[in-house]
Amino acid sequence: MLDHKLTIFYHTAKHLNTTKAAETLRLSQPAISKSIKELEKGLGITLFDREKGRLLLTPAGKYLLEQSEELIERERVITFNLQHMKKEFSGTLHIGASTTLSQYILPEFLARFRETHPYIEINLISGNTYQIEQELLDKNIQLAFIEGVPSQTDIHYIPFLKDEIVLVTSAKNHSPESITKEQLKTLKFVVREEGSGTYNIIQRQLSASGMSINELNQQIVIGSSEGIKQYLKHSDCYALVSVFSVQDELACGLLKIIDIDDFEITRTLYAIHKQGTIDPYAELLLRFCNTSRTNRGNRP
């Protein structure tokens, strides 16, 4: 297998940050620095310039990073295939998810996956759809689950789940069981930030029905579904949110759904990876999630 010094170099060069490399590889910063110095000494060439505490790649460093990336990926595939032969997988998988998926859908899938594959370590990062797509394009993660629609030609989008965006408010508020689409303009709204998958789908579907999202009386922008739900409990505002995100509050009688006559917002949630061959550990997780989803219907 690859010399560990090359692996350490790759992660350091990728992030240009020894702290980040140390976190990824679970090593100390002194160990990272020592390994880089030993590699440079062995090769007889400088790989990094150090200016005012910042790391910069030399031409040799850029060349080695470019060449080592394919080697790192190939080693990962070889390791996976050898583990498959003995039916025991171990390693690290970096994944990302937009907010709704990371908070309300994936945790149960991941818990069951870890029961089946206890030696695969999973690192999950969360953000809005745009942020997660960028992490994937930058190769910081191998697989992601998002709320947005296909928009990047360098990303492969795989339909994962169906979701519905519902209108909710505090159960304490006196409101009708259903309203018309035009009556949406009379309500006070809490909304997600631009760039989130939820915001984008609401904007698009309102526009398709002849209404601009700017026609809604937007009181406040909150960057998470949890924050929105807490705000709703203490106000007379409304929000359009994923039905997955309010299951507990609906069951406990804290929030309620208001139907919108002749109007619904549905969307597809996607699993995504970079175009080309999917990482084998990512494929193992995705296959597990799809099987679990099929066995239990559209919900985890």
PyMOL commands that set and color helices and strands:
alter all, ss='L'
color gray80, all
select helices_A, chain A and resi 4-15+18-25+29-43+59-86+99-116+129-137+182-186+197-208+213-215+225-233+243-252+280-296
alter helices_A, ss='H'
color red, helices_A
select strands_A, chain A and resi 48-51+54-57+91-98+120-127+143-146+155-170+178-179+188-191+217-221+238-242+255-260+265-274
alter strands_A, ss='S'
color yellow, strands_A
deselect
rebuild
show_as cartoon
